[in-house]
Amino acid sequence: MRAPLGPVLLAAGGVALGVAGLALKAEDGSHPSADLVFGGVNGFLFLAAGVVAHVRKPGNRVGLLMVLVGVGWFAEDLQFSWVPWVFTVGGLLSHVSTAIGAHLVLAYPAGRLGSVVERVLAALAYLVALVWPAFGLLFYDGAGLGLHKPANLLLLRNDPPTWRFVTESTELVGGVVACGVAVVLLQRWRTAGRPLRLILAPVLITGVAAALATAVGGIAGYDSPSARLVLAAYKVLCCLLPLGFLAGVLRLRVGPTRVDTFLVELGQEPAADLQTLLARSLRDPSLRVALWHEPSRSYVDDDGHPVPVPADGPARAVTEVGFGGRPLAVLIHDPALREDRARLDAVAAGAAVALERRRLAGAMLTQVERSRERIVAATDAERRRFGQDLHDGAQQNLAVAAAYLRQAVGRLDGTADATALEALRRSDRALGDVTRELREIAHGLRPAALTELGIGPALDALAAAMPIPVELHTTAVPRLAGTVELTVYMVVKEAFANTLKHGRATRASVRLRHTGTELEIHVGDDGAGGAAVERGRGLLGLQDRVQAVGGTLTVISPPGEGTILSAVLPATPTPAAEAGDAVS
């Protein structure tokens, strides 16, 4: 946004006015050199700082108001001129910088008056600074009072009592306005967060110094050493005040808060806490991020708890964060951050990209998990089908062939030669071995006890087949989904296989506990240990299967201290009629 040239040209005129005003004040000789230096530095700093603020942020009127304060500051010195019309104009503008300064403080840092109280106070300030002095000039004749003053072109009649009344009432109403401005400023400070307090600090400190100087001067006298010391400090602070205004207006642009730093941190720490990054980047510890929850059509925190979103107002500001027309979150932050809209929008855009990336990653993870669940379910269904085919097909055919062979042996017994008869008997035994192997294969694919009776009896049978003692501790386990039951069975079976093959164990134990929503399995032995998921293909495949049903698998196996294989699976009870058929 290109800055209009009006305030810049006005500041240039203010510089010329300042040079002329300082010359008039020096020629008048009524002010010490220190006051001349103070007045010149303060006025020129307001002009310069106002131009910088206006050029950097042309949409904010604080820069224009600062320039006007500087112009008004020097315009008041026109009353030291000996040219009647210049003297009269100077009299009319004798308090103008105070009124514009009050307007600046009330509008700071947004550059606009926000409440009815602020508008009323600003209007009173201008009334006291412009209208009331004009009325007083109608009754003021400096030359008639014996003062060394030029002619007053607005003089109606010389009336010292009326002029004194106007002067005293101006000071009284001005004091009331100053107190009102102070109350507004203190209230704003009390309700502000850290960013706004950093902006308001220069104004508040200067205001306190002015009040302290007035109080000390009123109690100890303005000529007392203590009053002069406080007044000197106040003058120094007044000279720094334009820089404080400027720093406040530009704080988010020239301070350590940078959008590029935020984006770099966001890129380097993709899993970082977004709220922490935003709060640190915008220097607002009070900032909160509320995430949009589509199912409930409301905002929640990272843990899913509802977050009440306040109305956007002077106490808290709310910035919406969206992507592609979809709501993603809102930022609840200090209202001071709204004054740098471009920067806040840039940070919000970075947050939107991060949240959209998180959403897509979550969606992809959900798809992967569902895909793994479907693969496991399909694999289990294929296991059952294959086992059933073995039972109904190959096993039955082999049983029939064995029956025919035994029948042939019975008929040939005593009539055939011994060698042929022994060959037939060996064939019968071989068929029996094949039949038993196929039965064991079919049983291993999905044991009948698991399908018909559930996980408890299936583990009892598995423990009974172990050649070493197995201590079995199980709580009452209801029927579960077929994929979960088979996964539990395979966890125990794989643990037993590792115990026998690698562990050289003398005993084992199985602990099974159902909590209502989860099933905990712990299989331990006293073997050699040293097992690891990464080194065992069986354990790695088992881990994939456990994770596919939403569980976790851990292996604790220090060398020489045995192995404990633990799994936790989601296990909501399932009607018994559905458990065995859950994967079919």
C-alpha positions in Angstrom: 0.0 0.0 0.0 1.5 3.3 -1.1 1.5 6.0 1.6 -0.3 9.3 0.7 2.0 12.3 0.5 -0.3 14.6 2.6 1.2 13.8 6.0 4.7 14.0 4.5 4.1 17.5 3.1 2.4 18.5 6.4 5.5 17.4 8.2 7.7 19.5 5.9 5.5 22.5 6.7 5.9 21.6 10.4 9.7 21.7 10.1 9.5 25.3 8.6 7.0 26.2 11.3 9.3 24.8 14.0 12.3 26.8 12.8 10.2 30.0 12.8 8.6 29.2 16.2 11.9 28.5 17.9 13.3 31.7 16.5 10.3 33.7 17.8 10.6 32.0 21.2 14.4 32.7 21.4 13.8 36.4 20.3 11.1 36.8 23.0 13.7 35.8 25.6 11.1 34.5 28.1 12.3 30.9 28.0 15.7 29.4 29.1 17.9 27.7 26.6 17.0 24.3 28.1 13.3 24.8 27.3 14.2 25.8 23.8 16.2 22.6 23.2 13.5 20.5 24.8 10.8 22.1 22.8 12.7 21.8 19.5 13.8 18.2 20.1 10.3 17.1 21.1 8.5 18.8 18.2 10.9 17.6 15.5 10.9 14.0 16.9 7.1 13.9 16.6 7.3 15.1 13.0 10.0 12.6 12.1 8.5 9.6 13.9 5.1 10.5 12.5 6.4 10.4 8.9 8.2 7.1 9.5 5.0 5.6 11.1 2.9 6.9 8.2 5.2 5.6 5.5 5.5 2.2 7.1 1.9 1.8 8.0 -0.2 4.3 5.9 -3.5 2.6 6.9 -2.9 3.5 10.6 -3.7 7.1 11.5 -1.2 7.2 14.4 1.5 8.5 12.0 -0.7 11.4 10.9 -1.7 12.3 14.5 2.0 12.3 15.5 2.7 14.7 12.6 -0.2 16.9 13.7 1.1 16.9 17.3 4.5 18.2 16.0 2.9 20.8 13.9 0.6 21.9 16.7 3.6 22.0 19.1 5.4 24.5 16.9 2.2 26.4 16.0 1.7 27.3 19.7 5.0 29.4 19.5 3.3 31.8 17.0 2.0 33.7 20.0 5.5 35.0 20.6 5.3 36.9 17.3 5.0 40.7 17.1 2.9 40.6 14.0 -0.7 41.0 15.2 -2.4 38.5 13.0 0.4 35.9 13.7 0.1 36.6 17.4 -3.7 36.2 17.3 -3.4 32.8 15.4 -0.8 31.7 18.0 -3.3 32.6 20.8 -6.0 30.6 19.1 -3.7 27.5 18.9 -2.1 27.9 22.3 -3.3 24.5 23.5 -3.8 22.6 20.2 -0.9 20.1 20.7 -2.5 19.1 24.0 -5.8 18.3 22.3 -4.2 16.4 19.4 -1.9 14.6 21.9 -5.0 13.4 23.9 -6.6 12.2 20.6 -3.3 10.4 19.8 -3.2 8.6 23.2 -6.9 7.6 23.0 -6.5 6.3 19.5 -3.2 4.6 20.1 -2.2 2.0 18.8 -5.0 1.4 16.3 -5.2 4.9 15.1 -9.0 5.2 15.7 -11.3 5.9 18.6 -12.9 2.7 19.7 -15.6 3.6 22.3 -18.1 6.3 23.0 -16.1 7.4 26.1 -13.0 7.9 24.0 -14.9 10.0 21.4 -16.4 12.2 24.1 -13.0 12.7 25.7 -11.4 13.6 22.4 -14.3 16.1 21.6 -13.9 17.7 25.0 -10.2 18.0 24.5 -10.7 19.8 21.1 -13.4 22.0 22.7 -11.1 23.1 25.5 -8.1 23.6 23.3 -9.7 25.4 20.4 -13.2 26.8 21.2 -12.7 28.0 24.7 -9.4 29.9 24.1 -11.0 31.7 21.1 -13.8 32.8 23.5 -11.2 34.0 26.0 -9.3 36.1 23.3 -12.4 38.2 22.9 -11.7 39.6 26.4 -7.9 39.6 26.4 -5.8 42.7 25.8 -2.2 42.2 26.7 -1.2 45.7 25.9 -4.1 47.1 27.9 -2.9 45.1 30.9 0.5 46.6 30.7 2.1 43.5 29.2 4.6 43.7 26.4 2.2 42.2 23.8 1.1 43.0 20.3 -2.5 43.9 19.4 -5.1 41.1 19.7 -7.2 41.2 16.5 -10.1 39.3 18.1 -10.5 41.7 21.0 -14.1 42.6 21.8 -13.5 44.4 25.0 -10.8 44.2 27.7 -12.4 42.1 30.5 -9.7 40.6 32.8 -12.2 38.8 35.1 -13.8 37.0 32.2 -10.5 36.2 30.7 -9.3 34.8 34.0 -12.5 32.7 34.2 -11.9 31.3 30.8 -8.3 30.5 31.6 -9.1 28.8 34.9 -12.0 26.9 33.5 -9.8 25.8 30.6 -7.3 24.4 33.1 -10.1 22.7 35.1 -11.8 21.0 32.2 -8.4 20.1 30.8 -7.5 18.4 34.0 -10.8 16.5 34.0 -10.1 15.4 30.4 -6.5 14.4 31.4 -7.9 12.3 34.3 -10.4 10.7 31.9 -7.6 9.8 29.4 -5.6 8.4 32.3 -8.5 6.2 33.4 -9.0 4.9 29.9 -5.3 4.2 29.5 -5.1 2.4 32.9 -8.3 0.3 32.1 -6.8 -0.6 28.7 -3.5 -1.6 30.5 -5.4 -3.7 33.1 -7.3 -5.7 30.5 -4.5 -5.9 27.9 -2.3 -8.9 27.2 1.5 -8.8 27.1 1.7 -7.5 23.4 -0.6 -4.5 24.0 1.1 -3.7 27.3 4.5 -3.5 25.6 2.9 -1.0 23.2 1.2 1.1 25.9 4.2 1.1 28.3 5.9 4.3 26.9 2.7 6.3 27.0 1.8 5.0 30.5 5.3 5.7 31.9 5.3 9.2 30.5 1.8 9.9 31.9 2.9 8.7 35.4 6.0 10.9 35.2 3.8 13.9 34.3 1.4 13.2 37.2 4.4 12.8 39.6 5.9 16.0 38.4 2.6 17.8 38.9 2.1 16.3 42.3 5.7 17.1 43.5 5.5 20.6 42.1 2.2 21.2 43.8 3.4 19.9 47.2 7.1 21.1 47.3 6.8 24.0 44.8 8.0 24.0 41.2 11.2 25.7 42.2 12.2 23.0 44.7 15.1 20.7 43.8 12.9 17.6 43.9 10.3 19.1 41.6 13.0 20.3 39.2 14.5 16.8 39.1 11.2 15.1 38.4 10.3 17.8 35.8 13.7 17.2 34.1 13.0 13.4 34.0 9.5 14.2 32.6 11.0 16.3 29.8 13.4 13.6 28.9 10.6 11.1 28.7 8.5 13.5 26.6 11.4 13.6 24.1 11.4 9.8 24.1 7.6 9.6 23.8 7.5 10.0 20.0 10.0 7.1 19.6 7.8 5.1 22.0 4.8 5.7 19.8 6.8 4.8 16.7 8.1 1.6 18.3 4.6 0.6 19.3 3.2 1.1 15.9 6.0 -0.8 14.2 6.7 -3.3 17.0 5.4 -6.3 15.1 7.5 -5.4 12.0 10.8 -4.4 13.4 10.9 -6.6 16.5 12.0 -10.2 16.7 8.6 -11.4 15.6 9.1 -12.6 12.0 6.8 -14.7 9.8 9.8 -16.3 8.1 11.2 -17.4 11.4 7.8 -18.9 12.2 7.7 -20.8 8.9 11.3 -22.0 9.3 10.5 -23.4 12.8 7.3 -24.9 11.5 9.2 -26.7 8.7 11.9 -27.9 11.0 9.5 -29.2 13.6 6.5 -30.7 11.7 5.3 -32.4 14.9 5.8 -29.3 17.1 3.1 -27.8 19.2 1.5 -25.3 16.8 0.1 -23.2 19.7 3.5 -22.8 21.2 5.1 -21.8 17.9 2.4 -19.2 17.2 2.5 -17.8 20.8 6.3 -17.5 20.5 6.2 -16.0 17.0 3.6 -13.4 17.9 5.0 -12.8 21.4 1.5 -13.4 22.9 1.6 -16.0 25.7 -2.1 -15.8 26.0 -2.7 -17.0 22.4 -4.8 -20.2 22.1 -5.6 -22.4 19.1 -9.0 -24.0 18.9 -9.4 -26.7 16.3 -12.5 -27.1 14.2 -14.3 -30.5 14.9 -16.5 -31.3 11.9 -18.7 -34.0 13.5 -19.8 -31.7 16.4 -19.5 -28.5 14.3 -17.6 -26.9 17.2 -14.1 -26.0 18.3 -11.9 -28.2 20.5 -8.4 -28.4 21.8 -5.8 -31.0 21.0 -7.3 -33.4 23.5 -10.8 -33.1 22.0 -12.2 -31.0 24.8 -14.7 -28.2 23.8 -13.2 -24.7 23.6 -15.5 -21.7 24.1 -14.7 -19.1 21.5 -15.3 -15.5 22.7 -16.8 -12.8 20.6 -14.2 -10.8 18.7 -13.9 -7.6 20.7 -11.7 -5.2 22.7 -10.9 -7.9 25.4 -10.0 -10.8 23.1 -9.6 -11.0 19.4 -10.5 -14.0 17.2 -8.8 -14.8 13.9 -10.3 -17.5 11.7 -7.9 -20.0 10.0 -9.2 -21.9 7.0 -8.0 -23.6 3.9 -9.9 -24.0 0.6 -13.0 -22.6 2.1 -13.0 -25.1 5.0 -12.7 -23.9 8.6 -9.7 -25.4 10.3 -9.2 -23.4 13.5 -9.5 -20.1 15.2 -6.7 -18.1 17.0 -7.8 -16.5 20.2 -5.3 -13.8 20.9 -4.5 -10.3 22.2 -6.4 -7.5 20.4 -3.1 -5.6 19.8 -2.1 -8.1 17.2 -4.9 -6.9 15.0 -3.1 -3.7 14.4 -0.6 -5.4 12.1 -3.2 -7.2 10.0 -0.8 -8.2 7.2 1.5 -10.0 9.6 -1.3 -11.6 11.5 -2.8 -12.9 8.3 0.6 -14.2 7.1 1.0 -16.2 10.4 -2.6 -17.4 10.2 -1.9 -18.6 6.6 1.2 -20.5 7.8 -0.9 -22.1 10.5 -3.5 -23.0 7.9 -0.9 -24.8 5.8 0.4 -26.7 8.9 -3.1 -27.7 10.0 -4.1 -28.8 6.5 -0.9 -30.8 6.3 -1.8 -32.4 9.6 -5.3 -33.1 8.4 -4.1 -34.8 5.3 -1.5 -36.8 7.2 -4.2 -38.0 9.6 -6.5 -38.9 6.7 -3.8 -40.9 5.0 -2.9 -42.6 8.3 -6.6 -43.5 8.7 -6.7 -44.9 5.2 -3.6 -47.0 5.8 -5.0 -48.3 9.1 -8.3 -49.2 7.4 -6.4 -50.8 4.6 -4.4 -52.9 7.0 -7.6 -53.9 8.8 -9.1 -55.0 5.6 -6.0 -57.0 4.6 -5.9 -58.7 8.0 -9.7 -59.5 7.8 -9.3 -60.8 4.3 -6.3 -62.9 5.3 -8.2 -64.4 8.2 -11.1 -65.1 6.0 -8.8 -66.8 3.5 -7.3 -68.8 6.3 -10.7 -70.0 7.4 -11.7 -70.8 3.9 -8.5 -72.7 3.2 -8.8 -74.6 6.5 -12.4 -75.5 5.7 -11.3 -76.6 2.2 -8.6 -78.8 3.7 -11.1 -80.3 6.1 -13.9 -80.8 3.6 -11.8 -81.7 0.6 -8.3 -83.1 1.0 -8.8 -84.5 4.5 -12.0 -86.2 3.5 -10.5 -87.6 0.3 -7.5 -88.9 2.2 -9.7 -90.5 4.8 -11.7 -92.3 2.1 -8.5 -93.4 0.4 -7.2 -94.7 3.7 -10.4 -96.6 4.3 -10.2 -98.3 0.9 -6.6 -99.1 1.5 -7.3 -100.7 4.9 -10.2 -102.7 3.3 -7.8 -104.0 0.6 -5.2 -105.0 3.2 -7.9 -106.9 5.1 -9.0 -108.8 2.1 -5.5 -109.6 0.9 -4.2 -110.6 4.3 -3.0 -114.3 4.0 -3.4 -114.4 0.2 -0.8 -111.9 -1.0 2.9 -112.2 -0.5 4.3 -110.6 2.6 6.3 -108.0 0.7 3.3 -106.6 -1.2 1.2 -106.7 2.0 3.8 -104.7 4.0 4.0 -102.1 1.2 0.2 -101.6 1.4 0.5 -101.3 5.2 3.2 -98.7 4.9 1.0 -96.8 2.4 -1.8 -96.9 5.0 0.5 -95.4 7.7 1.7 -92.7 5.3 -1.8 -91.7 4.5 -2.5 -91.5 8.2 0.5 -89.3 8.7 -0.6 -87.0 5.9 -4.1 -86.8 7.3 -2.8 -85.8 10.7 -0.4 -83.2 9.2 -3.3 -81.7 7.2 -5.4 -81.7 10.4 -2.7 -79.8 12.3 -2.3 -77.3 9.4 -6.0 -76.7 9.4 -6.0 -76.4 13.2 -3.1 -73.9 13.0 -5.0 -71.7 10.5 -7.8 -71.3 12.9 -8.3 -73.8 15.7 -11.8 -75.2 16.1 -11.7 -74.5 19.8 -11.1 -70.8 19.1 -14.0 -70.6 16.7 -16.4 -72.6 18.8 -15.4 -71.8 22.5 -13.3 -68.6 22.5 -9.9 -67.5 23.4 -9.7 -69.1 26.9 -10.2 -72.7 25.9 -8.0 -72.2 22.8 -5.1 -71.0 24.9 -5.6 -73.9 27.4 -5.2 -76.3 24.5 -2.1 -74.4 23.2 -0.5 -74.4 26.6 -1.2 -78.1 27.1 0.6 -78.9 23.9 3.8 -77.2 25.1 6.7 -79.6 26.1 7.6 -77.4 29.1 5.4 -76.3 32.0 3.1 -73.3 31.3 1.5 -71.2 34.0 -1.7 -69.8 32.7 -3.6 -66.9 34.4 -6.7 -65.7 32.6 -9.7 -63.6 33.7 -13.1 -64.2 32.2 -12.9 -63.1 28.6 -16.1 -62.6 26.6 -16.4 -63.5 23.0 -14.5 -60.9 20.9 -14.3 -60.0 17.2 -12.8 -62.9 15.2 -9.8 -60.8 14.1 -9.0 -59.9 17.7 -9.4 -63.5 19.0 -7.2 -64.8 16.3 -4.6 -62.1 16.9 -4.4 -63.0 20.6 -4.0 -66.6 19.7 -1.2 -65.9 17.3 0.6 -63.6 19.8 0.7 -66.5 22.3 1.6 -69.1 19.6 4.4 -67.0 18.2 5.8 -66.4 21.7 5.7 -70.1 22.4 7.4 -70.8 19.1 10.3 -68.4 20.0 10.5 -69.9 23.5 11.0 -73.4 22.1 13.2 -72.4 19.1 15.5 -69.7 20.5 14.9 -69.3 24.3 16.0 -72.6 25.7 13.5 -72.0 28.4 12.4 -74.5 31.1 9.1 -72.8 31.9 6.7 -70.2 30.5 3.7 -68.2 31.7 0.7 -66.5 30.1 -1.3 -63.7 31.7 -4.5 -62.6 30.1 -6.7 -59.8 31.4 -9.8 -58.2 29.9 -10.6 -54.6 31.2 -13.9 -54.2 29.4 -12.5 -52.2 26.5 -9.0 -53.7 26.2 -7.3 -57.1 26.3 -3.9 -57.3 27.9 -1.6 -60.3 27.0 1.7 -61.0 28.7 3.7 -64.1 27.6 7.0 -64.7 29.5 9.7 -67.4 29.8 13.0 -67.9 31.6 15.1 -68.5 28.5 18.1 -66.8 27.0 16.5 -63.6 26.0 17.9 -61.3 23.3 14.7 -61.3 21.2 13.9 -58.1 19.2 11.1 -57.2 16.8 13.6 -55.8 14.3 15.6 -59.1 14.2 12.7 -61.6 14.1 10.6 -61.8 11.0 7.9 -63.6 12.9 7.8 -60.9 15.5 7.8 -58.2 12.9 4.8 -59.7 11.1 3.1 -60.1 14.5 3.7 -56.5 15.3 2.1 -55.5 11.9 -0.9 -57.7 12.7 -1.4 -56.3 16.2 -1.1 -52.7 15.0 -3.6 -53.5 12.2 -6.3 -54.2 14.8 -5.4 -51.0 16.7 -3.2 -52.6 19.3 0.4 -52.3 20.5 3.1 -54.9 20.9 6.2 -54.6 23.1 9.1 -57.1 23.6 11.3 -56.9 26.7 14.2 -59.4 26.3 17.5 -58.5 28.0 20.1 -61.1 27.2 20.2 -63.9 29.8 17.1 -62.8 31.6 14.3 -64.3 29.6 11.6 -62.7 27.4 8.3 -60.9 28.0 6.1 -60.3 25.0 3.2 -58.0 25.8 0.3 -56.8 23.7 -2.7 -54.5 24.3 -5.6 -54.8 22.0 -8.9 -53.0 21.8 -11.4 -55.7 22.8 -15.1 -54.6 23.0 -17.2 -57.7 23.7 -19.0 -59.2 20.6 -22.1 -61.4 20.6 -20.9 -65.0 20.5 -22.8 -65.6 17.3 -20.8 -62.9 15.6 -17.3 -63.7 17.0 -16.5 -66.7 15.0 -17.9 -65.2 11.8 -16.4 -61.8 12.2 -13.9 -62.3 9.4 -16.0 -64.4 7.0 
